[in-house]
Amino acid sequence: MRIVFFGSSHGFPEENRRCSSILVELGEVRYFIDMGTQSIEQLATRGIRPERVKACFVTHMHGDHTNGLISFIDLCNWYYTKADTEFYLPGDTEKTVEAIKCWLECNGHAMREFKFGHVDDGFVYDDGVIRLAAYRTSHIAQSFSYVLEAEGKRVYFSGDLGSPVALNGDVLYDLPLEEFDRGFDLAILELAHFWAPDKYYPLLKDRDNIGQVVINHYSTYIRQHSAYDLMKMLPEQKIVFANDGLEFNI
């Protein structure tokens, strides 16, 4: 399994960093977690046909996670007509699909049949290649993180989180702690809304069941001021700050 960061920035693009979009490759099959950037253009740059993209899973409907979605559907609607990508959306899925349909009609095209699925807590998807489950976060009313399992590996995608809250001396995490207890080969954690990097310390400090931690969805300001602190706090933990084009083979 290969994980490729098409976009690693936070709520808006920065120099050389696009908004959130992650490609998952398993052989010839591809999946997306979010399309906050023009993912279809980046596929073309890599010589990957949209027909290879089996499904896209959106963590929440904010623009920095969805702005590339309509352009992807638009081109698959009238040009890449053999593409059969499925789209899994949180929130009011029917309203979102109607909005996409209206946009395509404004461009002079009726929307052909696509499969749109609804994301809620728990099991989302299993095609025999990957299995995906969703866990609600407190970022907005309908926002989720994902646990993806494939080829005997486990990957966590945090999406956008709420800030950690202290209660009676304990930190309440906007994370599925029971899944962290099972461990991950790769854990992708955001650092824009889960704003204090030291809050990750008690979660990660004693774990040897997480192979790699990737800090994603951060500002360069945060990176400059927190990278050293994170690495000093977790000297035994492998921590990487994501940039566009970063790849992992797990």
C-alpha positions in Angstrom: 0.0 0.0 0.0 1.3 3.4 -1.0 0.1 6.7 0.6 0.7 9.9 -1.4 0.0 13.4 -0.1 -1.4 15.5 -2.9 -2.2 18.3 -0.5 -0.9 18.8 3.0 -1.9 22.4 3.9 -4.6 23.6 6.3 -7.6 25.8 5.6 -5.9 27.6 2.7 -3.0 26.8 0.3 0.5 27.9 1.1 3.5 28.3 -1.1 4.2 24.8 -2.7 1.4 23.3 -0.5 -2.1 22.6 -1.6 -5.2 21.8 0.5 -6.0 18.4 1.9 -6.0 15.5 -0.4 -4.4 12.0 0.1 -4.2 9.2 -2.5 -4.1 5.6 -1.4 -2.7 3.1 -3.9 -3.1 -0.7 -3.8 -1.8 -2.2 -7.0 -3.7 -0.6 -9.9 -6.6 0.5 -7.6 -6.7 4.0 -6.1 -8.7 5.7 -3.4 -8.9 9.3 -2.1 -9.3 10.7 1.4 -10.5 14.2 0.7 -10.2 16.3 -2.5 -9.3 19.7 -1.3 -7.2 20.4 -4.3 -7.4 19.7 -8.0 -6.7 16.1 -7.6 -7.7 15.2 -11.1 -4.9 17.4 -12.5 -2.4 15.8 -10.2 -3.5 12.4 -11.4 -2.9 13.5 -15.0 0.6 14.7 -14.0 1.3 11.2 -12.7 -0.1 9.5 -15.7 -3.0 8.0 -13.7 -6.3 7.6 -15.4 -9.4 8.6 -13.3 -10.8 5.1 -14.2 -8.3 3.8 -11.7 -9.9 5.7 -8.8 -12.4 3.4 -7.2 -13.7 5.6 -4.4 -13.3 9.0 -2.6 -14.0 9.4 1.1 -14.6 12.9 2.4 -13.9 13.6 6.1 -16.1 16.8 6.1 -17.5 19.2 3.6 -15.3 22.3 4.3 -13.8 23.7 1.0 -10.2 22.8 1.9 -11.3 19.2 1.8 -13.8 19.3 -1.1 -12.9 22.0 -3.6 -11.5 19.5 -6.0 -14.5 17.3 -5.8 -16.7 19.0 -8.4 -13.9 19.3 -11.0 -13.2 15.6 -10.6 -16.9 14.7 -11.0 -17.3 17.3 -13.9 -14.6 15.7 -16.0 -15.7 12.2 -15.2 -19.2 13.2 -16.1 -18.5 14.3 -19.8 -15.0 13.2 -20.7 -13.7 10.2 -18.6 -17.1 8.6 -19.0 -15.8 5.1 -18.1 -14.7 6.2 -14.7 -16.9 4.7 -12.1 -15.6 6.3 -8.9 -17.9 6.1 -5.8 -18.2 9.2 -3.5 -18.8 8.9 0.2 -20.0 12.2 1.8 -20.9 13.3 5.3 -23.6 15.7 6.2 -26.7 16.2 4.0 -25.7 13.9 1.2 -28.8 14.5 -0.8 -28.4 18.3 -0.7 -24.7 18.0 -1.7 -25.6 15.8 -4.7 -28.3 18.2 -5.8 -25.8 21.1 -5.6 -23.3 19.2 -7.7 -26.0 18.3 -10.2 -27.0 22.0 -10.4 -23.4 23.0 -11.0 -23.0 20.6 -13.8 -26.2 21.8 -15.4 -24.8 25.4 -15.2 -22.0 24.0 -17.3 -24.5 22.6 -19.8 -24.3 18.9 -18.8 -26.8 16.7 -17.2 -25.2 14.6 -14.5 -24.8 10.9 -15.4 -25.3 8.2 -12.8 -22.7 8.2 -10.1 -22.8 6.3 -6.8 -23.0 8.6 -3.7 -22.8 7.0 -0.3 -23.4 8.6 3.1 -20.8 8.6 5.8 -21.8 8.1 9.4 -20.3 6.5 12.5 -19.0 3.0 12.1 -18.6 0.8 9.0 -18.5 2.7 5.7 -17.0 0.6 3.0 -15.5 -2.8 2.1 -14.7 -3.9 -1.4 -12.5 -6.8 -0.6 -9.4 -4.6 -1.1 -9.8 -2.0 1.7 -12.1 -1.8 4.7 -13.0 1.7 6.0 -14.7 2.8 9.2 -15.6 6.3 10.3 -15.3 7.9 13.8 -17.1 11.2 14.5 -15.0 14.2 15.5 -16.1 17.4 17.1 -14.6 19.7 14.4 -18.1 20.4 13.1 -21.5 18.7 13.4 -20.7 16.2 10.6 -17.0 15.5 10.5 -15.1 12.2 10.7 -11.8 10.5 11.0 -11.2 7.2 9.2 -9.5 3.9 9.9 -8.4 2.1 6.7 -7.4 -1.5 6.7 -5.8 -3.3 3.7 -3.1 -5.9 3.1 -2.9 -6.6 6.8 -2.0 -2.9 7.5 -3.9 -0.2 9.4 -3.8 3.5 8.6 -5.5 6.4 10.6 -6.6 9.6 8.9 -7.6 12.2 11.5 -9.4 14.6 9.2 -10.0 17.8 11.2 -10.3 17.4 15.0 -11.6 19.5 17.8 -9.2 20.9 20.3 -8.2 18.5 23.2 -10.1 19.2 26.4 -8.8 18.7 29.9 -11.2 17.3 32.5 -10.2 16.4 36.1 -6.6 16.3 35.0 -7.2 14.0 32.1 -7.0 14.9 28.4 -10.1 14.1 26.4 -9.0 13.3 22.9 -11.1 13.8 19.8 -9.7 10.4 18.6 -10.8 6.8 18.7 -8.5 5.7 21.5 -9.7 2.1 21.3 -8.3 2.0 17.7 -5.0 3.5 18.9 -4.8 0.7 21.4 -5.0 -1.7 18.5 -2.2 0.2 16.8 -1.5 1.6 13.4 1.2 1.2 10.8 0.7 4.8 9.9 -1.2 7.5 11.9 -1.9 10.8 10.0 -2.7 13.5 12.5 -3.8 17.1 11.9 -2.2 20.1 13.6 -4.4 23.1 12.8 -7.5 22.6 15.0 -5.9 20.0 17.4 -3.7 23.0 18.0 -1.2 22.1 20.8 1.4 19.6 19.7 2.2 18.7 23.3 -1.3 17.3 23.7 -0.2 14.4 21.4 2.5 13.6 23.9 0.5 11.6 26.5 -1.3 9.8 23.7 1.9 8.7 21.9 4.7 8.6 24.4 4.4 5.0 25.6 3.2 3.4 22.4 5.3 1.0 20.4 2.3 -0.1 18.3 2.4 2.9 15.9 4.9 2.6 13.2 4.9 6.1 11.8 3.3 9.4 12.8 2.7 12.0 10.1 1.7 15.5 11.0 -0.6 16.9 8.3 -3.0 19.9 7.8 -0.7 22.4 9.5 0.6 25.9 8.8 4.2 26.6 8.2 4.1 28.8 11.3 3.1 25.8 13.4 5.8 23.7 11.9 8.5 26.2 12.6 7.5 26.5 16.2 6.5 22.9 17.1 8.6 20.5 15.0 11.5 20.6 17.4 9.3 20.3 20.5 7.5 17.3 19.1 10.6 15.5 18.2 12.2 16.3 21.6 9.1 15.1 23.4 8.9 11.9 21.4 12.5 10.9 20.6 11.7 7.3 20.0 8.7 8.0 17.8 9.1 8.4 14.1 7.5 11.8 13.3 7.3 13.4 9.9 5.7 16.7 8.8 3.9 16.1 5.6 4.6 18.1 2.4 3.0 17.8 -1.0 4.4 14.8 -2.8 5.4 12.9 0.4 4.9 9.1 -0.1 4.9 6.1 2.2 5.0 2.5 1.3 3.7 0.4 4.1 
